[in-house]
């Protein structure tokens, strides 16, 4: 039987290994699911429609992440961990779930970015460049100014 210290070491190793293999690890993310998501509203001066989309996408992401986290907990509590082969299998299954979590966050970011106008997207590109991250590519939306006469 594996003791608690060894088990924690395995979890840490799995986390580090999975971080190495993330496909979107160098991409420029908004961190919609983070604690400071209101900063996104301020930095990009989002309008009411964009804020509503952000809230909706954020809620969907939270549900998705909680579901995946529950799957991870179930995996760790029920998967055999006595042999190297069992640990390797556990690592593979864990990596799939973590990739699913990263993909979900990436898709959420893309949904919010798709509401950006050209100036907001340019600001995003600038921030990504400064952070040496690859931006998520979208086509900015051109909003019709409600004050412009027709």
C-alpha positions as CSV (number, residue, x, y, z in Angstrom):
1,X,0.0,0.0,0.0
2,X,1.3,3.5,-0.8
3,X,1.5,5.8,2.2
4,X,0.2,9.4,2.2
5,X,3.6,11.1,1.5
6,X,4.2,8.8,-1.5
7,X,0.7,9.5,-2.7
8,X,1.2,13.3,-2.5
9,X,4.4,12.9,-4.4
10,X,2.6,11.0,-7.1
11,X,-0.1,13.7,-7.4
12,X,2.6,16.4,-7.6
13,X,4.5,14.5,-10.3
14,X,1.3,14.0,-12.2
15,X,0.5,17.7,-12.0
16,X,3.9,18.7,-13.2
17,X,3.9,16.2,-16.0
18,X,0.5,17.3,-17.2
19,X,1.5,20.9,-17.1
20,X,4.4,20.0,-19.5
21,X,2.0,18.5,-22.0
22,X,-0.8,21.1,-22.1
23,X,-1.5,22.0,-25.8
24,X,-2.5,25.5,-24.9
25,X,0.1,26.2,-22.3
26,X,1.7,29.1,-24.2
27,X,-1.5,30.7,-25.3
28,X,-2.7,34.0,-24.0
29,X,-5.7,33.3,-21.8
30,X,-8.2,35.7,-20.2
31,X,-8.7,33.6,-17.0
32,X,-12.4,33.9,-17.2
33,X,-12.7,31.3,-14.4
34,X,-10.3,33.2,-12.1
35,X,-11.1,35.3,-9.1
36,X,-10.3,38.6,-10.8
37,X,-12.5,38.2,-13.8
38,X,-14.0,41.7,-13.3
39,X,-10.6,43.0,-14.3
40,X,-11.4,41.7,-17.9
41,X,-14.4,44.0,-17.9
42,X,-12.3,47.0,-16.8
43,X,-9.3,46.4,-19.0
44,X,-11.3,45.9,-22.2
45,X,-14.1,48.3,-21.3
46,X,-16.8,45.8,-22.1
47,X,-20.3,46.9,-23.0
48,X,-23.4,45.4,-21.3
49,X,-23.9,42.8,-24.0
50,X,-20.3,41.6,-23.7
51,X,-20.6,41.5,-19.9
52,X,-23.7,39.4,-20.2
53,X,-21.8,37.0,-22.5
54,X,-18.9,36.9,-20.1
55,X,-21.2,36.0,-17.1
56,X,-22.9,33.3,-19.1
57,X,-19.7,31.8,-20.4
58,X,-18.1,32.0,-16.9
59,X,-21.1,30.1,-15.4
60,X,-20.9,27.5,-18.1
61,X,-17.1,27.1,-17.5
62,X,-17.5,26.8,-13.7
63,X,-20.0,24.0,-14.2
64,X,-17.7,22.3,-16.7
65,X,-14.7,22.6,-14.5
66,X,-16.5,21.3,-11.4
67,X,-17.7,18.3,-13.4
68,X,-14.2,17.5,-14.5
69,X,-12.7,18.1,-11.0
70,X,-15.3,15.6,-9.7
71,X,-14.1,13.1,-12.3
72,X,-10.5,13.7,-11.3
73,X,-11.4,13.1,-7.6
74,X,-13.3,9.9,-8.5
75,X,-10.3,8.8,-10.6
76,X,-7.8,9.3,-7.7
77,X,-10.1,7.7,-5.1
78,X,-11.0,4.6,-7.2
79,X,-8.1,3.8,-9.5
80,X,-5.6,1.2,-8.3
81,X,-2.2,2.8,-7.5
82,X,-0.1,-0.2,-6.3
83,X,2.2,-0.8,-9.3
84,X,4.1,1.3,-11.8
85,X,1.7,0.2,-14.5
86,X,-1.3,1.2,-12.5
87,X,0.3,4.6,-11.8
88,X,1.1,5.1,-15.5
89,X,-2.4,4.3,-16.4
90,X,-3.7,6.7,-13.8
91,X,-1.3,9.4,-15.2
92,X,-2.7,8.9,-18.7
93,X,-6.3,9.1,-17.5
94,X,-5.5,12.1,-15.4
95,X,-3.8,13.9,-18.4
96,X,-6.9,13.4,-20.5
97,X,-9.1,15.0,-17.8
98,X,-6.7,17.9,-17.3
99,X,-6.5,18.5,-21.1
100,X,-10.3,18.5,-21.1
101,X,-10.2,21.2,-18.4
102,X,-7.7,23.3,-20.4
103,X,-9.7,22.9,-23.6
104,X,-12.9,24.0,-21.8
105,X,-11.2,27.1,-20.5
106,X,-9.7,27.9,-24.0
107,X,-13.1,27.5,-25.6
108,X,-14.6,29.8,-23.0
109,X,-12.0,32.5,-23.7
110,X,-12.6,32.2,-27.4
111,X,-16.3,32.7,-26.9
112,X,-15.7,35.9,-25.0
113,X,-13.0,37.1,-27.4
114,X,-15.4,36.6,-30.3
115,X,-17.5,39.5,-28.8
116,X,-14.5,41.9,-28.9
117,X,-14.5,44.9,-31.3
118,X,-11.3,45.7,-33.2
119,X,-10.0,48.1,-30.5
120,X,-10.5,45.6,-27.7
121,X,-8.9,42.8,-29.7
122,X,-6.0,45.0,-30.5
123,X,-5.6,45.7,-26.8
124,X,-5.7,41.9,-26.2
125,X,-3.0,41.4,-28.9
126,X,-0.8,44.0,-27.3
127,X,-1.1,42.5,-23.8
128,X,-0.4,39.0,-25.2
129,X,2.7,40.3,-27.0
130,X,3.9,41.9,-23.8
131,X,3.4,38.7,-21.9
132,X,5.2,36.7,-24.7
133,X,2.1,34.6,-25.2
134,X,0.3,33.4,-28.4
135,X,-3.1,35.1,-28.8
136,X,-6.2,33.2,-29.6
137,X,-7.2,34.2,-33.0
138,X,-10.7,35.5,-33.7
139,X,-12.4,38.0,-36.1
140,X,-13.4,41.1,-34.1
141,X,-17.0,42.2,-34.2
142,X,-17.9,45.6,-35.6
143,X,-20.6,47.2,-33.5
144,X,-22.8,49.7,-35.1
145,X,-22.7,53.0,-33.1
146,X,-26.3,53.6,-31.8
147,X,-25.6,57.4,-32.0
148,X,-24.8,57.4,-35.7
149,X,-27.7,58.6,-37.9
150,X,-28.8,56.2,-40.6
